[in-house]
Amino acid sequence: MTALPAKSLGVKRTRPNGASLDPVFMLVCGFAATLLLSALAGIVGSLLVGGWPALSHFKLAFFTSSDWDPVQDIYGGAGPIVGTLITAVLSLALALPVAFGVAVFLVEFCPPLLRRPIGIAVELLAGVPSIVYGMWGLFIFAPLFRDIVEMPLITSAPPGSLQEKIFSGIPNGSGILAASIILAVMILPYIAATLRELFLTVPAKVRESAYGVGCTTMEVVWSVTLPYVRRSAIGAVMLGLGRALGETMAVTFIIGNSHTFPKGLFDGGSTIASTIANEFAEASSDMHTSALIALGFVLFVITFAVLAIARALLGAPKHG
């Protein structure tokens, strides 16, 4: 027997409490979304307008030349752009294997009594201010890195060898590689915490089934866990890359702040963020200011592209 509609039974349907507020709530939410998009459009527009004099004056040379001379008002942003990409990629290459090992240890091997404290410690490391990492890198890490790594590698390199070219530079503890290591330390806990949460989303029955057919822990991780969270893990890694691209103070302390192309891993360099932080307050001309704003626009485009790809991968189906 089918139930009759409430209207045919003469029952008057009461309006839910608060229904009159729904249009207001919808307008508030729509206003919030519009405000956010407007702010984003305003940032992009202001960066483009502010940097247009430099972009239109130097044209393609702004992206291909490393000449940065505030005295003659000549600005080429290739040095900071290349330095940004190199340090970000190197830091990700250094941090990813360690972060993956930390996440696997916390999920698969860590004793239950220690799993939560270590997990909280990793998450707390992700919240340490960047300037603290920069000060630690400058006063503690740089002297040790110079004495333990740079000096032995430079002095032991045969003249004209590949080792001499790769590890060329001034052994003062700062440079491209040192800045990349500091960046790797910064993004490592972030990637490790994200990968740990992703690994915990794998259903216990799936992992237990793999163990039940005789798989080892390594086989379970490579054949079951990673394929299950593959796309989301790639998105999380790219989010870490996005943070490395925009990092400012920690890199400024230790990268050497040279606008030329780095010739070796120990050579000094600069990033877009460090260049802006060092020079924006002391910009000596309108063209100098415009060049710095143009660099900010380039950094915004690079970071936005990385984060957009990450969000696309995070929104994709897990088993695709």
Sequence and secondary structure as in RCSB ss.txt:
>XXXX:A:sequence
MTALPAKSLGVKRTRPNGASLDPVFMLVCGFAATLLLSALAGIVGSLLVGGWPALSHFKLAFFTSSDWDPVQDIY
GGAGPIVGTLITAVLSLALALPVAFGVAVFLVEFCPPLLRRPIGIAVELLAGVPSIVYGMWGLFIFAPLFRDIVE
MPLITSAPPGSLQEKIFSGIPNGSGILAASIILAVMILPYIAATLRELFLTVPAKVRESAYGVGCTTMEVVWSVT
LPYVRRSAIGAVMLGLGRALGETMAVTFIIGNSHTFPKGLFDGGSTIASTIANEFAEASSDMHTSALIALGFVLF
VITFAVLAIARALLGAPKHG
>XXXX:A:secstr
     TTTTT      TTGGGHHHHHHHHHHHHHHHHHHHHHHHHHHHHHHHHHHHHHTTHHHH   EETTTTEE
  HHHHHHHHHHHHHHHHHHHHHHHHHHHIIIIIS HHHHHHHHHHHHHHTTS HHHHHHHIIIIIHHHHIIIII
HHHHHHS TTSHHHHHT B  SS SHHHHHHHHHHHHHHHHHHHHHHHHHTS HHHHHHHHHTT  HHHHIIIII
HHHTHHHHHHHHHHHHHHHHH  HHHHHHSB   S   STBS B  HHHHHHHHGGG  SHHHHHHHHHHHHHHH
HHHHHHHHHHHHHHTS TT 
